[in-house]
Amino acid sequence: MSEAMSQAVTRSVTTSPVTSGSVTTSGHGLLASLDPLLREWLPRQRWFAGKGRPVTGFSLVAATELLPVEGKLGLYHLLVRAHQPLAAVQGHVPHPGDCYQLLIGVREALPPRLAPALIGHVHEGPFAGRTVYEALYDPRPAEVILEALRSQARIGGLRFERRGEIRPDLVPRMVTAEQSNSSVIYGDTFILKLLRRVLPGVNPDLELPLALAREGCPRVPPPTAWMTAEATIEAGTDEPYVLGVLQPFVQGASDGWELALRELAKGEDFSAEARALGRATAEVHTALARALPTVTLGHLQLQSLVDGMTERLEAAAQAVPALQPYAPALRSAFEALADLAGEGETWTAQRIHGDLHLGQCLRSPAGEWSLIDFEGEPAKPLAERRMAQPVERDVAGMLRSFDYAAHSAGGPPAPEWAEACRAAYCTGYAEVSGRDPRTDPVLLRAYETDKAIYEVLYEARHRPDWLPVPLSAVRRLAGSAPV
């Protein structure tokens, strides 16, 4: 980063008229001027969680000026709460008032290379006559964030921390693939994941990789740096917001989902990779069990788990009529688990990944697998995402992912390919953990059923053309006994 830009980062601490945690009149005027543009732009973003419901307004949680707008380029960091009416069916649907992290760039006019980043042209307020855009597309704002991390800056209510060295002058580029958050790669050395929907509190996407780094687990890239925002009065808690995590970039790595689809399209067997991925998953679970407390789930805890699964089934069946014929058989998977708990059986629970699938896995050019994105399901409260759970939940997520891949390679479904991968994954898991997940069929079936129900609801709302994929699993799970 240039010396001038470093000075701008420092200067913004003292000259900013809008600071995080104490919103000023100019902060409200800023948001009011952006309101009509954000109402159009925000719902179109892949990471916006409230699709299908109108945005009725915004409130400003925090704002920080990172580069003054008087120059050729202005940069603002905003935490904005988007207000929406409650959905008719809850389940995993977010409540109104989700808080989003926005990085707003301000220019007189956008160069052609930044056309995809356009938010709109402002007609009133502090940005009147200027153009605002998604700043992460622009290398200069991305450099500001990296320099703040490198220098462990304090800018308004923003805090930048690091535990490793960061070389300056790394060239940034935004990852343009669809994601539930946003990522910037710096010189093939680091990748910064910026969380879009944020909550105050300990975020597992930082908490768990730090714990695994302390254990020396090589299957998860250790955090090099992270950024947080101070607690706000509006949030009603003294917990900060975790905003982003910088980790080593695995250069040349293959995304597990894309790799599986390529191999399937070529007619190649994926069992060896699935087995290695099972081993990697077990290594991570074993390290998490060492690093963080485990608990025993008895009758009351299992009944609560079963009640939650049953409620999600009932809500999904109301929302998706195609699910209703299978509901009684699916409910039996949960009842079988409740019966075992009632007979006195217990299970060990620990911290897990929480949203494990092929897209959360990377294979290095050397053939080593890594697990990434420990955020869990973003629609769920942080407290729920941080709960100890049986490892079978992660396993079930990966088993469902193999099934999705078998239906997504462009050709006819390949159930035999999926079954071979599922078996190999469990075998690899057992080789490290000493316990094959298939030896607990009732628990594994319950979790896989719960995941398939979630997928049905998601696809019905967001990708109706994909609905046959989880419905095929529903038919299989409804017709199968625990095996």
C-alpha positions as CSV (number, residue, x, y, z in Angstrom):
1,M,0.0,0.0,0.0
2,S,1.2,3.5,-0.7
3,E,2.3,5.8,2.1
4,A,-0.6,8.2,1.2
5,M,-3.1,5.4,1.7
6,S,-1.5,4.4,5.0
7,Q,-1.9,7.9,6.2
8,A,-5.5,8.0,5.0
9,V,-6.2,4.9,7.2
10,T,-4.7,6.7,10.2
11,R,-6.3,10.0,9.4
12,S,-9.8,8.5,9.3
13,V,-9.5,7.8,13.0
14,T,-9.4,11.4,13.9
15,T,-11.2,13.2,11.1
16,S,-14.2,10.9,10.5
17,P,-17.6,12.6,11.0
18,V,-19.2,9.2,11.3
19,T,-17.8,6.8,13.8
20,S,-18.7,3.3,14.8
21,G,-20.9,2.9,17.8
22,S,-22.0,6.5,18.1
23,V,-24.0,7.4,15.0
24,T,-24.1,11.1,14.3
25,T,-26.5,13.2,12.3
26,S,-24.3,12.9,9.2
27,G,-24.4,9.2,9.7
28,H,-28.2,9.2,9.5
29,G,-28.1,11.5,6.5
30,L,-25.7,9.2,4.8
31,L,-28.0,6.2,5.3
32,A,-31.1,8.2,4.2
33,S,-29.3,9.1,1.0
34,L,-28.4,5.5,0.3
35,D,-31.8,4.0,1.3
36,P,-33.5,4.0,-2.2
37,L,-30.3,2.5,-3.8
38,L,-29.8,-0.2,-1.1
39,R,-33.5,-1.3,-1.4
40,E,-32.8,-2.2,-5.0
41,W,-29.3,-3.5,-4.7
42,L,-29.2,-5.4,-1.5
43,P,-31.9,-8.0,-2.3
44,R,-30.0,-8.9,-5.5
45,Q,-26.9,-10.0,-3.6
46,R,-26.2,-13.7,-3.2
47,W,-25.5,-13.2,0.5
48,F,-28.7,-11.3,1.3
49,A,-30.7,-13.7,3.5
50,G,-34.2,-12.2,3.3
51,K,-35.1,-12.9,-0.3
52,G,-38.8,-13.0,-1.0
53,R,-39.7,-10.4,1.5
54,P,-39.7,-6.6,0.9
55,V,-37.2,-4.4,2.6
56,T,-39.3,-1.8,4.6
57,G,-36.4,0.3,5.8
58,F,-32.9,0.5,7.2
59,S,-31.3,1.6,10.5
60,L,-27.7,2.4,11.0
61,V,-25.9,0.2,13.5
62,A,-22.4,1.7,12.9
63,A,-20.5,3.7,10.3
64,T,-16.8,4.4,9.9
65,E,-15.1,6.5,7.3
66,L,-12.0,4.7,6.1
67,L,-11.1,7.1,3.3
68,P,-12.5,10.7,3.2
69,V,-15.0,11.3,0.5
70,E,-13.3,14.6,-0.4
71,G,-10.7,12.7,-2.3
72,K,-11.1,10.9,-5.6
73,L,-12.0,7.8,-3.7
74,G,-14.1,7.6,-0.6
75,L,-14.5,4.5,1.5
76,Y,-17.1,3.8,4.2
77,H,-17.6,0.8,6.4
78,L,-21.3,0.4,7.4
79,L,-23.2,-2.0,9.6
80,V,-26.8,-1.6,8.4
81,R,-29.9,-3.3,9.7
82,A,-32.4,-4.2,7.0
83,H,-36.0,-4.3,8.3
84,Q,-38.4,-6.9,6.8
85,P,-41.8,-8.3,7.7
86,L,-41.8,-11.7,9.4
87,A,-42.2,-14.7,7.1
88,A,-45.2,-16.9,7.4
89,V,-43.1,-19.9,8.1
90,Q,-40.0,-19.6,10.3
91,G,-37.7,-22.6,10.2
92,H,-34.4,-21.3,8.9
93,V,-35.9,-18.1,7.6
94,P,-34.1,-15.0,9.1
95,H,-36.0,-12.7,11.4
96,P,-36.5,-9.1,10.4
97,G,-33.7,-6.8,11.2
98,D,-30.7,-8.8,10.0
99,C,-27.5,-6.7,10.3
100,Y,-25.3,-6.6,7.2
101,Q,-21.7,-5.5,6.7
102,L,-21.2,-3.1,3.7
103,L,-18.1,-1.6,2.2
104,I,-19.2,1.4,0.2
105,G,-16.9,3.0,-2.3
106,V,-17.6,6.6,-3.4
107,R,-16.3,8.0,-6.7
108,E,-17.4,10.8,-9.1
109,A,-17.8,8.2,-11.8
110,L,-17.0,4.5,-12.1
111,P,-14.3,3.3,-14.5
112,P,-15.6,0.6,-16.9
113,R,-13.8,-2.1,-14.9
114,L,-15.9,-1.4,-11.9
115,A,-19.3,-1.5,-13.7
116,P,-20.4,-4.8,-12.1
117,A,-19.9,-3.2,-8.7
118,L,-22.3,-0.3,-9.2
119,I,-24.9,0.4,-6.5
120,G,-26.2,3.6,-7.9
121,H,-25.9,7.4,-8.2
122,V,-26.7,9.5,-5.2
123,H,-28.8,12.6,-5.6
124,E,-28.9,14.0,-2.0
125,G,-27.0,13.9,1.2
126,P,-23.2,13.8,1.8
127,F,-22.6,11.8,-1.4
128,A,-24.8,13.9,-3.6
129,G,-23.6,13.9,-7.2
130,R,-21.4,10.9,-6.7
131,T,-21.5,7.2,-7.5
132,V,-21.5,4.5,-4.8
133,Y,-20.4,0.9,-5.4
134,E,-19.4,-2.4,-3.8
135,A,-15.9,-1.4,-2.8
136,L,-14.4,-5.0,-2.7
137,Y,-14.3,-5.0,-6.5
138,D,-11.8,-2.2,-6.3
139,P,-8.2,-3.1,-5.4
140,R,-7.5,0.2,-3.6
141,P,-10.2,-0.2,-0.9
142,A,-9.1,-3.9,-0.6
143,E,-5.6,-2.7,0.1
144,V,-6.9,-0.4,2.8
145,I,-8.4,-3.4,4.7
146,L,-5.2,-5.4,4.4
147,E,-3.0,-2.5,5.6
148,A,-5.3,-2.1,8.6
149,L,-4.9,-5.8,9.4
150,R,-1.2,-5.6,9.0
151,S,-0.8,-2.6,11.2
152,Q,-3.3,-3.7,13.8
153,A,-5.2,-0.5,13.3
154,R,-7.9,1.0,15.5
155,I,-10.3,3.0,13.3
156,G,-13.4,4.3,15.0
157,G,-15.1,1.3,16.4
158,L,-13.3,-1.1,14.1
159,R,-10.5,-3.3,15.5
160,F,-7.9,-5.1,13.4
161,E,-5.9,-8.0,15.0
162,R,-3.3,-10.4,13.8
163,R,-1.3,-13.3,15.0
164,G,1.0,-13.8,12.0
165,E,3.1,-11.8,9.7
166,I,1.5,-10.0,6.7
167,R,3.7,-8.8,3.9
168,P,2.7,-5.4,2.5
169,D,1.9,-4.7,-1.1
170,L,0.1,-7.9,-1.9
171,V,-2.2,-7.4,-4.9
172,P,-5.9,-8.0,-4.1
173,R,-8.6,-9.6,-6.3
174,M,-12.2,-10.2,-5.3
175,V,-13.6,-13.7,-5.6
176,T,-16.5,-13.3,-8.0
177,A,-18.0,-16.8,-7.6
178,E,-21.3,-16.9,-5.8
179,Q,-20.8,-17.1,-2.0
180,S,-22.9,-16.6,1.1
181,N,-20.2,-14.1,2.2
182,S,-17.5,-12.2,0.2
183,S,-13.8,-13.1,-0.2
184,V,-10.7,-11.3,-1.4
185,I,-7.4,-13.0,-2.3
186,Y,-4.2,-11.2,-1.7
187,G,-1.3,-12.1,-4.0
188,D,-2.1,-15.9,-3.7
189,T,-0.8,-15.6,-0.1
190,F,-3.9,-14.9,1.9
191,I,-7.7,-15.0,1.5
192,L,-9.9,-12.6,3.5
193,K,-13.4,-13.8,4.2
194,L,-15.7,-10.9,5.0
195,L,-18.9,-12.0,6.8
196,R,-21.9,-10.2,5.3
197,R,-24.7,-11.0,7.8
198,V,-23.1,-10.3,11.2
199,L,-24.1,-10.8,14.8
200,P,-22.5,-9.7,18.1
201,G,-20.8,-12.6,19.9
202,V,-18.1,-15.2,19.4
203,N,-18.2,-16.4,15.8
204,P,-17.2,-20.0,15.2
205,D,-15.6,-19.0,11.9
206,L,-12.9,-17.5,14.0
207,E,-13.2,-19.4,17.3
208,L,-12.8,-22.9,15.8
209,P,-9.9,-22.3,13.5
210,L,-8.0,-20.6,16.3
211,A,-8.7,-23.6,18.6
212,L,-7.5,-26.0,15.9
213,A,-4.4,-23.9,15.3
214,R,-3.6,-24.2,19.0
215,E,-3.9,-28.0,18.6
216,G,-1.6,-28.0,15.6
217,C,-4.3,-29.5,13.3
218,P,-3.0,-29.1,9.7
219,R,-6.5,-29.7,8.1
220,V,-7.7,-26.1,8.7
221,P,-5.8,-23.0,7.6
222,P,-5.0,-21.0,10.8
223,P,-6.2,-17.4,11.1
224,T,-3.5,-14.9,10.4
225,A,-5.7,-11.8,11.2
226,W,-9.2,-10.8,11.8
227,M,-11.4,-7.7,12.1
228,T,-14.1,-6.9,14.6
229,A,-16.5,-4.0,15.5
230,E,-17.1,-2.8,19.0
231,A,-20.3,-3.6,20.7
232,T,-23.1,-1.1,20.1
233,I,-25.9,0.0,22.4
234,E,-28.3,-1.0,19.7
235,A,-27.1,-4.6,19.9
236,G,-27.9,-4.8,23.6
237,T,-24.7,-6.7,24.4
238,D,-21.1,-6.0,25.1
239,E,-20.0,-8.6,22.7
240,P,-18.2,-7.3,19.5
241,Y,-19.1,-8.2,16.0
242,V,-16.7,-10.5,14.1
243,L,-16.5,-9.1,10.6
244,G,-13.8,-11.0,8.8
245,V,-11.0,-13.5,9.0
246,L,-7.7,-13.6,7.0
247,Q,-6.2,-17.0,6.5
248,P,-3.5,-18.5,4.3
249,F,-4.6,-19.1,0.7
250,V,-4.1,-22.7,-0.5
251,Q,-2.7,-21.9,-3.9
252,G,-3.8,-24.2,-6.7
253,A,-6.4,-26.0,-4.4
254,S,-9.4,-27.6,-5.9
255,D,-12.9,-26.9,-4.5
256,G,-14.3,-30.3,-3.4
257,W,-17.6,-29.7,-5.1
258,E,-16.1,-28.7,-8.5
259,L,-13.6,-31.5,-8.2
260,A,-16.3,-34.1,-7.6
261,L,-18.4,-32.8,-10.5
262,R,-15.4,-32.9,-12.9
263,E,-14.5,-36.5,-11.9
264,L,-18.1,-37.6,-12.2
265,A,-18.5,-36.0,-15.6
266,K,-15.4,-37.9,-16.8
267,G,-16.8,-41.1,-15.4
268,E,-13.9,-41.3,-12.9
269,D,-14.2,-43.0,-9.5
270,F,-14.1,-40.6,-6.6
271,S,-14.0,-43.2,-3.8
272,A,-10.3,-42.6,-3.0
273,E,-10.8,-38.9,-2.6
274,A,-14.0,-39.5,-0.5
275,R,-12.0,-41.8,1.8
276,A,-9.2,-39.2,2.2
277,L,-11.8,-36.6,2.9
278,G,-13.4,-38.8,5.6
279,R,-10.0,-39.1,7.2
280,A,-9.5,-35.3,7.1
281,T,-12.9,-34.8,8.7
282,A,-12.1,-37.2,11.5
283,E,-8.8,-35.5,12.2
284,V,-10.6,-32.2,12.6
285,H,-13.3,-33.7,14.8
286,T,-10.6,-35.4,17.0
287,A,-8.7,-32.1,17.4
288,L,-11.8,-30.2,18.3
289,A,-12.7,-32.8,20.9
290,R,-9.2,-32.2,22.4
291,A,-9.4,-28.4,22.2
292,L,-12.9,-27.8,23.5
293,P,-15.2,-29.4,26.0
294,T,-17.4,-32.4,25.1
295,V,-20.8,-33.2,26.7
296,T,-23.0,-36.2,27.1
297,L,-26.5,-36.0,25.6
298,G,-29.1,-37.8,27.6
299,H,-32.8,-38.3,27.3
300,L,-33.8,-34.6,27.9
301,Q,-31.2,-33.2,25.4
302,L,-32.1,-35.8,22.8
303,Q,-35.8,-35.1,23.2
304,S,-35.2,-31.4,22.6
305,L,-33.1,-32.3,19.5
306,V,-35.9,-34.6,18.2
307,D,-38.5,-31.9,18.9
308,G,-36.6,-29.4,16.8
309,M,-36.3,-31.9,13.9
310,T,-40.0,-32.6,14.1
311,E,-40.9,-28.9,14.1
312,R,-38.8,-28.3,11.1
313,L,-40.5,-31.2,9.3
314,E,-43.9,-29.9,10.0
315,A,-43.0,-26.3,8.9
316,A,-41.5,-27.6,5.7
317,A,-44.4,-29.8,4.9
318,Q,-46.8,-26.8,5.3
319,A,-44.6,-24.7,2.9
320,V,-43.9,-27.4,0.3
321,P,-46.9,-29.6,-0.5
322,A,-44.7,-32.2,-2.4
323,L,-43.2,-33.1,1.0
324,Q,-46.5,-33.9,2.7
325,P,-47.0,-37.5,1.5
326,Y,-43.6,-38.5,3.0
327,A,-44.0,-36.7,6.3
328,P,-45.2,-39.6,8.5
329,A,-42.4,-41.9,7.3
330,L,-39.8,-39.1,7.8
331,R,-41.2,-38.4,11.3
332,S,-40.5,-42.1,12.1
333,A,-36.7,-41.4,11.8
334,F,-36.9,-38.9,14.6
335,E,-39.2,-41.0,16.7
336,A,-36.8,-43.9,16.5
337,L,-34.1,-41.7,17.9
338,A,-36.4,-40.5,20.7
339,D,-37.2,-44.2,21.5
340,L,-33.5,-45.0,21.9
341,A,-33.0,-42.0,24.2
342,G,-36.0,-43.1,26.2
343,E,-34.4,-46.5,26.7
344,G,-31.4,-44.8,28.3
345,E,-28.9,-44.5,25.4
346,T,-26.6,-41.5,25.4
347,W,-24.4,-39.8,22.9
348,T,-21.3,-37.7,23.1
349,A,-21.5,-34.2,21.6
350,Q,-18.7,-31.8,20.8
351,R,-17.9,-28.8,18.7
352,I,-18.2,-29.6,15.0
353,H,-18.1,-27.8,11.6
354,G,-21.8,-27.3,11.5
355,D,-22.4,-26.9,7.8
356,L,-20.1,-29.5,6.2
357,H,-20.4,-30.3,2.5
358,L,-18.1,-30.7,-0.5
359,G,-18.0,-26.9,-1.1
360,Q,-16.4,-26.4,2.3
361,C,-13.4,-28.6,1.4
362,L,-10.3,-27.9,-0.5
363,R,-7.8,-30.4,-1.9
364,S,-4.3,-29.1,-2.4
365,P,-2.1,-29.9,-5.4
366,A,-0.3,-32.4,-3.2
367,G,-3.6,-34.2,-2.5
368,E,-4.2,-33.0,1.0
369,W,-7.7,-32.0,2.1
370,S,-8.6,-29.0,4.2
371,L,-11.8,-27.9,5.8
372,I,-12.9,-24.2,5.6
373,D,-15.8,-22.0,6.5
374,F,-16.7,-22.9,10.1
375,E,-19.4,-20.3,10.3
376,G,-22.2,-22.9,10.5
377,E,-25.6,-22.2,9.1
378,P,-25.8,-18.4,9.0
379,A,-29.5,-18.3,9.5
380,K,-29.2,-19.9,13.0
381,P,-28.4,-17.9,16.1
382,L,-24.7,-17.8,17.2
383,A,-25.5,-19.6,20.4
384,E,-27.1,-22.5,18.5
385,R,-24.2,-22.7,16.1
386,R,-21.7,-22.9,19.0
387,M,-23.6,-25.8,20.7
388,A,-21.9,-29.1,21.1
389,Q,-23.4,-31.7,18.7
390,P,-22.8,-35.3,17.7
391,V,-20.3,-35.6,14.9
392,E,-22.9,-37.5,12.9
393,R,-24.4,-34.1,12.0
394,D,-21.3,-33.2,10.0
395,V,-21.1,-36.7,8.5
396,A,-24.8,-36.5,7.4
397,G,-24.1,-33.1,5.7
398,M,-21.3,-34.7,3.7
399,L,-23.3,-37.7,2.7
400,R,-26.0,-35.4,1.4
401,S,-23.4,-33.5,-0.6
402,F,-22.2,-36.6,-2.4
403,D,-25.9,-37.2,-3.3
404,Y,-26.2,-33.7,-4.6
405,A,-23.1,-34.1,-6.7
406,A,-24.5,-37.3,-8.2
407,H,-27.5,-35.3,-9.5
408,S,-25.5,-32.2,-10.7
409,A,-22.9,-33.3,-13.2
410,G,-25.0,-32.7,-16.2
411,G,-25.8,-36.3,-17.0
412,P,-28.3,-38.7,-15.6
413,P,-28.2,-39.2,-11.8
414,A,-25.5,-41.5,-10.6
415,P,-26.8,-43.1,-7.4
416,E,-24.1,-45.8,-7.5
417,W,-21.4,-43.2,-7.6
418,A,-22.9,-41.4,-4.6
419,E,-23.3,-44.7,-2.7
420,A,-19.6,-45.6,-3.3
421,C,-18.5,-42.2,-2.1
422,R,-20.7,-42.3,1.0
423,A,-19.3,-45.7,1.9
424,A,-15.7,-44.6,1.3
425,Y,-16.1,-41.4,3.3
426,C,-17.4,-43.4,6.3
427,T,-14.6,-45.9,6.0
428,G,-12.0,-43.1,5.9
429,Y,-13.6,-41.5,8.9
430,A,-13.4,-44.8,10.9
431,E,-9.7,-45.2,10.0
432,V,-8.9,-42.1,12.0
433,S,-11.6,-41.9,14.7
434,G,-11.8,-45.6,15.4
435,R,-15.6,-45.5,15.0
436,D,-17.6,-45.8,11.8
437,P,-20.6,-43.5,11.7
438,R,-22.7,-46.2,10.1
439,T,-22.5,-48.1,13.4
440,D,-25.0,-45.6,14.8
441,P,-27.6,-45.8,12.0
442,V,-30.6,-44.3,13.9
443,L,-28.7,-41.1,14.7
444,L,-27.2,-40.8,11.3
445,R,-30.5,-41.4,9.5
446,A,-32.2,-38.7,11.7
447,Y,-29.6,-36.2,10.8
448,E,-29.6,-37.0,7.2
449,T,-33.4,-36.8,7.1
450,D,-33.3,-33.4,8.9
451,K,-30.8,-32.2,6.3
452,A,-32.8,-33.4,3.4
453,I,-35.9,-31.6,4.8
454,Y,-33.9,-28.4,5.1
455,E,-32.8,-28.8,1.4
456,V,-36.4,-29.3,0.3
457,L,-37.5,-26.0,1.9
458,Y,-34.4,-24.2,0.6
459,E,-34.8,-25.4,-3.0
460,A,-38.5,-24.7,-3.1
461,R,-37.9,-21.1,-2.1
462,H,-34.7,-20.3,-4.0
463,R,-34.1,-22.8,-6.7
464,P,-37.3,-24.7,-7.6
465,D,-35.6,-26.5,-10.5
466,W,-33.4,-28.2,-8.0
467,L,-36.2,-29.5,-5.8
468,P,-36.2,-33.0,-7.4
469,V,-32.7,-33.6,-5.9
470,P,-33.6,-33.5,-2.2
471,L,-37.0,-35.0,-2.9
472,S,-35.3,-38.1,-4.3
473,A,-33.4,-38.4,-1.0
474,V,-36.7,-37.8,0.9
475,R,-38.2,-40.8,-1.0
476,R,-35.2,-43.0,-0.2
477,L,-35.1,-42.0,3.5
478,A,-38.9,-42.3,3.9
479,G,-38.8,-45.8,2.4
480,S,-35.8,-47.1,4.3
481,A,-35.4,-48.7,7.7
482,P,-32.4,-47.6,9.8
483,V,-29.5,-49.4,8.2
